[in-house]
Amino acid sequence: MIINKQRHMEEVIPTILSFNKRVFSSKLEKLRKISNEIQIDFMDKKFVPTKSVALEEVPSLNRYKNVFEAHLMVENPDEWVTPLKEKGFSRIIFHYEAVKKKEIIRLARKIKRQGMEPILAINPGTRAENIYAYLSHFKKILFLGVRPGREHQKFKLVVYNQIRKLREKNKKIIIQVDGGVTPEVAGKLRLLGANIINSGSYISSNKNPEKAFKKISEAFK
């Protein structure tokens, strides 16, 4: 049963971070049955010290009814845009830290021309003020709650303040948070004005992913 079939202001999107095709396929089969929307992480061992499942190992996503977003923790996100479109992704998340500042708007426009939604992500060490100049080009900003590249990290408390600053600056922007999000963290994020949270290992590594999804969703409401 797909739980979050309809889009709400408070939303939980499960995340798949895997390092080989077998684990990826297993997580995909679990998550596509309980959530309409799924995020898939890609890492190149350059922007972050680890490398994820390769894009060519991901099956065509056009066969599924789910909506997929790609989180690119890579050095050259520009090169991924067309392949991701062909694979069946609807959204592309790329990092402020991975792109030359003069290229951020151009890349956002390129993604839109391909019929996808661009989302700008920032790492815990990046000040919210750094992205204010780009807000008009994005509907969503994604805050990393941990250092990108691996699971099972604790949420960094400094991110709470960064979210607060952005929400005070812009009341309409959709704030998404990914990494280290437990039910306890989810409740705090909602109070700060976050709209969407991503949850990886808390859901996908749980013996009962559907139950974990429900629990964190309730905590976020």
Buried (B, 14 or more C-beta within 10 A) or exposed (E): EEEBEEEEEBBBBBBBBBEEBEBBBEBBEBBBEBBBBBBBBBBBEEBBEBBBBEBEEBEEBEEBEBBBBBBBBBBEBBEBBEEBBEBBBBBBBBBBBBBEEEEBBEBBEBBEEBEBBBBBBBBBEBEBEEBEEBBEBBEBBBBBBBBBBBBEBEBBEEBBEBBBBBBEEBEEBBBBBBBBBBBEBBBBBBEBBBBBBBBBBBBBEBEEBBEBBBBBBEBBE
